[in-house]
Amino acid sequence: MYQRFMQKAVRFLRQEDGPTAVEYAVMLALIVVVCIVAIKSVGTNTNSVFSNITLNTAAGS
């Protein structure tokens, strides 16, 4: 049983599919992190703009 598992593991590591899948997973994780940071930054800037609009509207009334 252990021998069959090791043979399958060695075969998987020798194939190109394993490392390629890991590379794609790492790239996907990096893209997700960049998207989250960008969305958070846009959200913060948008909140600031709307706060300024609210203050200017209230002061002008």
C-alpha positions as CSV (number, residue, x, y, z in Angstrom):
1,M,0.0,0.0,0.0
2,Y,2.8,2.5,1.0
3,Q,4.8,1.4,-2.1
4,R,1.9,2.1,-4.5
5,F,1.3,5.5,-2.9
6,M,5.0,6.4,-3.3
7,Q,5.0,5.3,-6.9
8,K,2.0,7.4,-7.6
9,A,3.5,10.4,-5.8
10,V,6.8,10.1,-7.7
11,R,4.9,9.8,-11.0
12,F,2.8,12.9,-10.2
13,L,5.9,14.9,-9.3
14,R,7.7,13.9,-12.5
15,Q,4.7,15.0,-14.7
16,E,4.4,18.6,-15.7
17,D,0.8,18.9,-14.4
18,G,1.6,19.1,-10.7
19,P,4.1,22.0,-10.9
20,T,2.0,23.8,-13.5
21,A,-1.1,23.6,-11.3
22,V,0.8,25.0,-8.3
23,E,2.1,27.9,-10.4
24,Y,-1.4,28.7,-11.5
25,A,-2.6,28.6,-8.0
26,V,0.1,31.0,-6.8
27,M,-0.6,33.4,-9.7
28,L,-4.3,33.3,-8.9
29,A,-3.6,34.0,-5.2
30,L,-1.5,37.0,-6.2
31,I,-4.1,38.3,-8.5
32,V,-6.8,38.0,-5.8
33,V,-4.6,39.9,-3.3
34,V,-4.0,42.7,-5.8
35,C,-7.7,42.9,-6.6
36,I,-8.6,43.1,-2.9
37,V,-6.1,45.9,-2.3
38,A,-7.3,47.8,-5.3
39,I,-11.0,47.5,-4.3
40,K,-10.2,48.6,-0.8
41,S,-8.3,51.6,-2.0
42,V,-11.1,52.6,-4.4
43,G,-13.6,52.1,-1.7
44,T,-11.7,54.4,0.7
45,N,-11.2,57.1,-1.9
46,T,-14.9,56.9,-2.9
47,N,-15.9,57.2,0.8
48,S,-13.7,60.3,1.1
49,V,-15.2,61.9,-2.0
50,F,-18.8,61.3,-0.8
51,S,-18.0,62.6,2.7
52,N,-16.6,65.8,1.2
53,I,-19.7,66.2,-1.0
54,T,-21.9,65.7,2.0
55,L,-20.0,68.3,4.1
56,N,-20.0,70.8,1.2
57,T,-23.7,70.3,0.6
58,A,-24.5,70.7,4.3
59,A,-22.4,73.8,4.6
60,G,-23.9,75.4,1.4
61,S,-27.5,75.0,2.6
